[in-house]
């Protein structure tokens, strides 16, 4: 069952959204409905962590505060597989 919804949105945003919807061959109503559906189901969706993934958590120490952690990880892999 569909329900009418009234929104107050900036006119320029509405125009851009209409153009986006048209270019994607959908209606603005369907676009908003899909967005709200994704938004509300995203919070309900919980990821199930398998036991093996849970056991691996924390195995690789990570210092993401370091400016060059990607380079450090690359160096680690280079050393490991060389």
C-alpha positions in Angstrom: 0.0 0.0 0.0 1.4 3.4 -0.9 1.1 6.5 1.3 1.4 10.1 0.2 4.3 11.9 1.8 4.8 15.7 1.7 8.4 17.0 2.0 10.0 20.4 2.1 13.2 20.3 0.1 15.3 23.0 -1.5 14.1 23.6 -5.1 17.5 23.2 -6.7 18.0 19.8 -5.0 14.6 18.7 -6.2 15.5 19.7 -9.8 18.8 17.9 -9.6 17.1 14.8 -8.1 14.4 14.8 -10.9 17.2 15.0 -13.5 19.0 12.1 -11.8 15.8 10.0 -11.6 15.1 10.7 -15.3 18.6 9.7 -16.3 18.2 6.5 -14.4 14.7 5.8 -15.8 12.9 5.9 -12.5 10.6 8.3 -10.7 11.6 10.6 -7.9 9.1 8.8 -5.6 10.8 5.5 -6.3 14.2 7.0 -5.8 13.2 8.3 -2.3 11.5 5.1 -1.5 14.5 3.0 -2.4 16.8 5.4 -0.4 14.6 5.2 2.7 14.4 1.4 2.3 18.1 1.1 2.2 18.6 3.5 5.1 16.2 1.7 7.4 17.3 -1.8 6.6 21.0 -1.0 6.9 20.7 -0.5 10.6 18.7 -3.7 11.0 21.2 -5.7 9.1 23.9 -7.3 11.3 26.9 -9.0 9.9 27.5 -12.5 11.2 31.2 -13.1 11.9 32.2 -16.6 11.4 34.4 -18.3 14.1 37.5 -18.4 11.9 37.2 -14.7 11.2 36.7 -14.0 14.9 39.8 -16.0 15.7 41.9 -14.0 13.3 40.8 -10.6 14.7 43.8 -8.8 15.9 46.4 -11.2 14.4 48.0 -8.4 12.4 49.0 -5.5 14.5 47.8 -2.3 13.0 48.9 1.2 13.8 46.6 3.2 11.6 47.6 6.4 13.4 50.9 6.1 11.6 51.2 8.3 8.5 52.7 5.6 6.4 50.9 2.4 7.6 50.2 1.3 4.1 53.9 1.5 3.2 54.8 -0.4 6.4 52.3 -3.1 5.5 53.7 -3.3 1.9 57.2 -3.5 3.3 56.1 -6.3 5.7 54.5 -8.3 2.8 57.6 -7.7 0.6 59.9 -9.1 3.3 57.6 -12.0 4.1 57.3 -13.2 0.5 60.8 -12.3 -0.8 
